[in-house]
Amino acid sequence: MNNEKRLVPKLRFPEFTDAWEQRKLGKITNSYSGGTPSVSIPNYYGGNIPFIRSGEIGSENTELFITEDGLNNSSAKLVSKGDILYALYGATSGEVSRSLINGAINQAILAIKPHENFSSEFITQWLKGKKSHIVSSYLQGGQGNLSAEIVKNLVIFIPQNKEQQKIGTFFTALDCYITIHQRKLENVKKLKKSLLQKMFPKNDQKFPEIRFPEFTDAWEQRKLGELAKFNPKSILPDTFKYVDLESVSGTELLGYKTENKYSAPSRAQRLAQKGDIFYQTVRPYQKNNYLFDFEDKDFVFSTGYAQLRPQINGYFLFSRLQEDNFVRRVLDKCTGTSYPAINGNDLSEISIRVSDNPKEQQKIGTFFTELDRYITIHQRKLENVKKLKKSLLQQMFV
């Protein structure tokens, strides 16, 4: 009885009560991996057979296509839409997906085909839930490869077919929900990127392409150093909330560490004041920048940010600094290759076009601030659903 109690999940559809059975994955599935046609023979490539590589197992598109000759004269193997594809090698080791297309696979992918009465979607979701365990058990420090033998010998606890189907259908619907929200988020981010390009003038232009109709004056050229005070000096409090370069993602503050003035990292230097802009000077292409909008007087940012105290509308200036053309100009002035960086003096010398009309600045700043909030809300919703799925994977499988 104790053994049977152990072989049931914590969370279950109420109509199912039977104990789950323990099986090796290789005993309930057939599996095979593929190969790669010789790249030195041109007529093996450019055909109409999608060639799926490990980073493409969940994609509807592939970068490469092979010919019938390439398929027949190599170890590449065909797979069908709906087959389970499991990544064995490289950065995607342990990733799993149902194939979205008919195609051929290389040696870095294991195709898994369940026997009759065993659900592909159930097995796929089980493998997703066990990814961390599998990777930590068989890959040293994330290095190395998995093998077909390792996957075949994985021990899976499995219910009767009807329960498999119901669990699989549930997680398929949850995955669809996640995908829809991911696409919505990506579309809003693309919209913001497009609007940033069109609502601020290009380098050689005096007028933006899209504009609120009540404003018509030409925009003026100004150095950043004329628009904001850079890295103002301040005295740090004895204890403070420290924000390092990992604490900001996009335009959102993810968290902070409480530090003591006398033991804090040496980079903890920038005491924030409401309205300050903190611009990421190390790898600025990441665009992890933050407008500090709190009354708190005990937040201190890393010197990995340039601190700008705006003398024009801060929300407007903050939006201006996120625009891709501006980021490219920053990168042109950066030093270093692996970690390109710009110092505050060089940043302050960059000239940008700005509206001199405070009302236009406010309207543009407010518009992008609301768009950023909308993006943040959707990002959090998506993260919460992903956390929910992770929790359910742990509770609905043995």
Disulfide bonds with the S-S distance in Angstrom:
none
